[in-house]
Amino acid sequence: MKTVSSVRLGCPKNIIDSEVMEALLEDHGFRVLPSSGDSDIILINTCAFIGAAKEESVEEILQAVELKNRGLCDHVIVAGCLVQRYGAELEKELPEVDLFVGTGEVGRIVDHLLKLKSTEGSESRLRAGKPDFLMNAGHPRRLSTPPATAWIKIAEGCSNHCSYCVIPSIRGSYRSRPPEDIIEETRRLARLGVKELVLTAQETTSYGFDLPEKTSLPRLIEAMIAVEGIQWIRVLYTHPRSIDDELFKVMAREEKVCSYLDVPLQHIDDGILHAMNRRCDSRFIRDILARARESIPGVSLRTSLIVGFPGEKREQFKRLFDFVRDIRFDHLGVFVFSREEGTRAASMEGQVRRRTAESRRDRIMREQALISREINEGRLGSIEEVLLEEYVDMPGYTHLGRTRFQAPEIDGVTYVTSPGSRPGEIVRCRIVDADTYDLLAEEILDR
């Protein structure tokens, strides 16, 4: 039995690809290990979205090569976005890597590993054709999330072509999974004990526009709600341009849908939005956020922003800063613009010094920390459902979990006192304390 150390990097979409590859390998007799320790094969699924992600991927590859040179593994396989984007260069610069496989090869990973011996010494070690892979319910998954939670990828690729983004070239154009296929996977996950589904794609709100029988994200959610066992449905990666009132109505009406909306906005200045090719303006964005708060009781809003985009002047940054202070997002992340070769933004005039961009990021995050603490302190005494994820060794608290307004990995967490409960349970709790990003809670025992 060959052992495979799987290294998962990048966003939830990439993590799902790793889960699929790991499960396919296990089904064919490989033993999958969680890290790049002593194993026959090290499989690294890389990210190449921005500079920091590329650096992390390269560092993991170099560490794996070092393990191979020390005789601690036989083969190093590099997969995913970095290969799809830089495959030819990687093959030239890293002769120690046995095989490079792109994003379109996820479903064929077993074939690639079984042929390792026969391809040694072959002319090319690169397998990165058209990025056309689209998972389906027939693909197994080796879930890497805590008990009772799973990501579910409803579409692949992107057709928006924002001027700063490389995703269309790495992942291909937008393509939706058929709704019946997603429902089949939803049922399978429910049978495994999953209670929370986190919907993900490069952009979830365009779901269904490309299918022969047109459908939509709200209609998909309504079908998923009917699956017994699923208790929370959370929507990430919505695009403001594609959000409609039907989504708000479903979120407000259906108890299973978390009152949580992730809307990556990137900026609020109209000139910057136009240069980004976001295809919506500041008035439209403000209207969408206002309608969300009017339509969905207690909605929790998350966004992500980019600072230091080419041409961002002091007054344009101030407009963004004032917007953050005015809207008071529950959760917010800020990225420094990454100058990615091959994108239109990389060659734009007015490139902002990184030091300036980092200072702007830090300024927004300091303001957001104050906002977040005030919002959290406003939750003191409230009653919330908490999905328990793991035990913790913390004085006075037994579990780490999340409320309906906390998404996995990207938001804060809730520490809970709930003796006798197990990870995977959803318990009613009273919020008793708060800090900047996290909450403290006690189970209400008269449930």
Residue pairs with C-beta under 8 A, 6 or more apart in sequence:
1 29
1 30
1 31
2 29
2 30
2 31
2 40
2 41
2 113
3 30
3 31
3 32
3 33
3 39
3 40
3 41
4 22
4 25
4 30
4 31
4 32
4 33
4 39
4 40
4 41
4 42
4 43
4 113
5 32
5 33
5 34
5 35
5 36
5 37
5 39
5 41
5 42
5 43
5 73
6 18
6 21
6 22
6 32
6 33
6 34
6 43
6 45
7 35
7 36
7 42
7 43
7 44
7 45
7 60
7 64
8 14
8 15
8 18
8 45
8 144
9 44
9 45
9 46
9 47
9 53
9 56
9 57
9 60
9 80
10 45
10 46
10 47
10 49
10 53
10 80
10 81
11 47
11 49
12 151
12 153
12 198
12 200
12 236
12 409
13 151
13 153
13 156
13 171
13 200
13 201
13 202
14 45
14 47
14 80
14 81
15 144
15 151
16 135
16 141
16 151
16 153
16 200
17 45
17 79
17 80
17 103
17 106
17 133
17 135
18 45
18 144
19 141
19 142
19 143
19 144
20 106
20 107
20 135
20 139
20 140
20 141
21 43
21 45
21 79
21 106
21 109
22 32
22 142
23 139
23 140
23 141
23 142
24 107
24 109
24 110
24 139
24 140
25 32
25 109
25 110
25 113
26 32
26 140
26 142
27 110
27 140
28 110
28 114
30 41
30 113
32 142
33 39
36 42
36 44
36 60
36 63
36 64
36 67
36 73
37 72
38 72
38 73
39 72
39 73
40 73
40 74
40 75
41 73
41 74
41 75
41 76
41 77
41 113
41 116
42 64
42 67
42 68
42 73
42 75
42 76
42 77
43 77
43 79
43 109
44 57
44 60
44 61
44 64
44 76
44 77
44 78
44 79
44 80
45 79
45 80
46 57
46 60
46 61
46 78
46 79
46 80
46 81
46 82
46 83
47 53
47 54
47 56
47 57
47 80
47 81
47 82
48 54
48 57
48 80
48 81
48 82
48 84
48 85
48 86
48 166
48 170
49 81
49 166
49 167
50 335
50 338
50 340
51 338
51 339
51 340
52 338
54 82
57 80
57 82
58 82
61 76
61 78
61 94
61 97
64 73
64 76
65 76
65 94
65 96
65 97
67 73
68 74
68 75
68 76
68 96
69 96
75 98
75 99
75 116
76 96
76 97
76 98
77 97
77 98
77 99
77 100
77 101
77 112
77 113
78 90
78 94
78 97
78 99
78 100
78 101
79 100
79 101
79 102
79 105
79 106
79 109
80 101
80 102
80 103
81 103
81 170
81 171
82 90
83 90
83 100
83 101
83 102
83 103
83 126
83 128
84 102
84 103
84 104
84 128
84 131
84 169
84 170
84 171
85 166
85 169
85 170
87 100
87 102
87 126
87 128
88 126
90 97
90 100
90 126
91 97
91 100
91 124
91 125
91 126
97 125
98 116
98 120
98 125
99 112
99 116
99 119
99 125
99 127
100 125
100 126
100 127
100 128
101 108
101 109
101 112
101 127
101 128
102 127
102 128
102 129
102 131
103 128
103 131
103 133
103 170
103 171
103 172
104 128
104 129
104 130
104 131
104 132
104 133
104 172
105 112
105 127
105 128
105 129
105 133
106 133
106 135
107 133
107 135
107 139
108 127
112 127
119 125
130 172
131 157
131 170
131 171
131 172
132 172
133 156
134 156
134 175
134 177
135 153
135 156
135 177
136 177
136 181
136 185
137 181
137 182
137 184
137 185
137 188
141 150
143 150
143 192
143 194
145 151
145 408
146 389
146 390
146 408
146 423
146 424
147 193
147 389
147 423
147 424
148 193
148 194
148 195
148 196
148 387
148 389
148 423
148 424
148 425
148 426
149 194
149 195
149 196
149 198
149 387
149 389
149 408
150 189
150 192
150 194
150 196
150 197
150 198
151 198
151 200
152 182
152 185
152 186
152 189
152 197
152 198
152 199
152 200
153 177
153 200
153 201
154 176
154 177
154 182
154 199
154 200
154 201
154 204
154 207
154 217
154 220
155 174
155 175
155 176
155 177
155 201
155 202
155 203
155 204
155 206
155 207
156 171
156 172
156 174
156 175
156 177
156 201
156 202
157 167
157 168
157 171
157 172
157 173
157 174
157 175
157 202
158 165
158 167
158 168
158 171
158 173
158 174
158 202
158 203
159 168
159 173
159 174
159 206
160 168
160 174
160 203
160 239
160 277
160 279
161 168
161 277
162 266
162 276
162 277
162 278
163 275
163 276
163 277
163 343
163 344
163 345
163 348
164 276
164 306
164 309
164 337
164 338
164 340
164 343
164 344
164 345
165 340
165 343
166 340
166 342
166 343
167 202
169 342
171 202
174 202
174 203
174 206
174 209
174 210
175 210
176 206
176 207
176 208
176 209
176 210
176 211
178 211
179 208
179 211
179 215
179 219
179 220
179 223
182 220
182 224
183 223
183 224
183 227
186 197
186 224
186 227
186 230
187 227
189 197
189 230
190 227
190 228
190 229
190 230
191 229
193 229
193 424
194 229
194 230
195 229
195 230
195 231
195 232
195 387
195 424
195 426
196 230
196 231
196 232
196 233
196 234
196 387
197 224
197 230
197 232
197 233
197 234
198 234
198 236
198 407
198 408
199 217
199 221
199 233
199 234
199 235
199 236
200 236
200 237
201 207
201 237
202 237
203 237
203 238
203 239
203 242
204 217
204 235
204 236
204 237
204 238
205 217
205 238
205 239
205 242
205 243
205 244
205 247
206 239
206 242
207 215
207 216
207 217
207 220
208 214
208 215
208 216
208 217
208 219
208 220
209 216
216 244
216 246
217 235
217 247
218 244
218 246
218 247
218 249
218 250
221 233
221 235
221 247
221 250
221 254
221 257
222 250
222 254
224 230
224 233
225 233
225 254
225 256
225 257
230 256
231 256
231 426
232 256
232 258
232 387
232 404
232 426
233 254
233 256
233 257
233 258
234 257
234 258
234 260
234 407
235 247
235 251
235 257
235 258
235 260
235 261
235 262
236 262
236 407
237 262
237 264
238 247
238 261
238 262
238 263
238 264
239 263
239 264
240 263
240 265
240 280
240 284
240 285
240 288
241 278
241 279
241 280
241 284
243 263
243 288
243 292
245 291
245 295
248 291
248 292
248 295
248 296
249 295
250 257
251 257
251 258
251 259
251 261
251 295
251 296
251 299
252 259
252 295
252 296
252 297
258 300
258 404
258 405
259 296
259 297
259 298
259 299
259 300
259 404
259 405
260 299
260 300
260 302
260 404
260 405
260 407
261 292
261 296
261 299
261 300
261 301
261 302
262 302
262 303
262 407
263 288
263 289
263 292
263 301
263 302
263 303
264 303
264 304
265 285
265 303
265 304
265 305
266 272
266 273
266 276
266 278
266 304
266 305
266 306
266 309
267 273
267 276
267 278
267 305
267 306
267 309
267 312
267 316
267 320
268 282
268 285
268 319
268 320
268 323
269 282
269 312
269 316
269 319
269 320
270 281
270 282
271 311
271 316
272 309
272 311
272 312
272 316
273 280
273 281
273 282
274 281
275 309
275 310
275 311
275 345
275 348
276 306
276 309
276 345
277 344
282 323
286 327
289 301
289 327
292 299
292 301
293 299
293 301
298 405
300 330
300 331
300 404
300 405
301 327
301 329
301 330
301 331
302 329
302 330
302 331
302 332
302 333
302 407
302 410
302 411
303 329
303 331
303 332
303 333
304 332
304 333
304 334
304 335
305 320
305 324
305 332
305 333
305 334
305 335
305 364
306 334
306 335
306 336
306 337
307 317
307 320
307 334
307 335
307 336
307 337
307 357
307 360
307 361
307 364
308 336
308 337
308 352
308 353
308 354
308 356
308 357
308 358
308 360
308 361
309 337
309 345
309 352
310 337
310 345
310 348
310 349
310 350
310 351
310 352
311 348
311 349
311 350
311 352
312 337
312 350
312 352
312 360
317 360
320 364
321 360
321 363
321 364
321 367
324 332
324 364
324 367
324 368
324 371
325 367
325 371
328 371
328 375
329 368
329 371
330 372
330 375
330 405
331 372
331 407
331 410
331 411
331 412
332 364
332 365
332 368
332 372
333 410
334 361
334 364
334 365
334 368
335 361
336 354
336 357
336 358
336 361
337 345
337 352
337 357
339 345
339 346
339 351
340 346
369 436
369 437
372 412
372 436
372 437
373 434
373 435
373 436
376 412
376 434
376 435
376 436
376 437
376 438
376 439
377 434
379 431
379 434
379 439
380 431
380 432
380 433
380 434
381 430
381 431
381 432
382 430
382 431
383 428
383 429
383 430
383 444
384 403
384 404
384 414
384 428
384 429
384 430
384 431
384 441
385 403
385 404
385 426
385 427
385 428
385 429
386 401
386 402
386 403
386 414
386 416
386 426
386 427
386 428
386 429
386 441
387 401
387 402
387 403
387 424
387 425
387 426
388 399
388 400
388 401
388 416
388 418
388 421
388 422
388 423
388 424
388 425
388 426
388 427
389 399
389 400
389 401
389 402
389 413
389 423
390 399
390 400
390 423
391 398
391 399
391 400
391 423
392 398
392 399
392 400
392 415
394 415
396 417
397 415
397 416
397 417
397 440
398 416
398 417
398 418
398 419
398 421
399 415
399 416
399 418
399 421
399 423
400 413
400 414
400 415
400 416
401 413
401 414
401 415
401 416
401 427
402 408
402 411
402 413
402 414
403 414
403 439
405 411
406 412
406 413
406 414
411 437
412 436
412 437
412 438
412 439
413 438
413 439
414 429
414 431
414 438
414 439
414 440
414 441
415 438
415 439
415 440
415 441
416 427
416 429
416 440
416 441
416 442
416 443
417 441
417 442
417 443
418 425
418 427
418 429
418 442
418 443
419 443
421 427
421 443
427 443
427 444
427 447
428 443
428 444
428 447
429 441
429 442
429 443
429 444
430 441
430 442
430 444
431 439
431 440
431 441
432 440
432 441
432 442
433 439
433 440
434 440
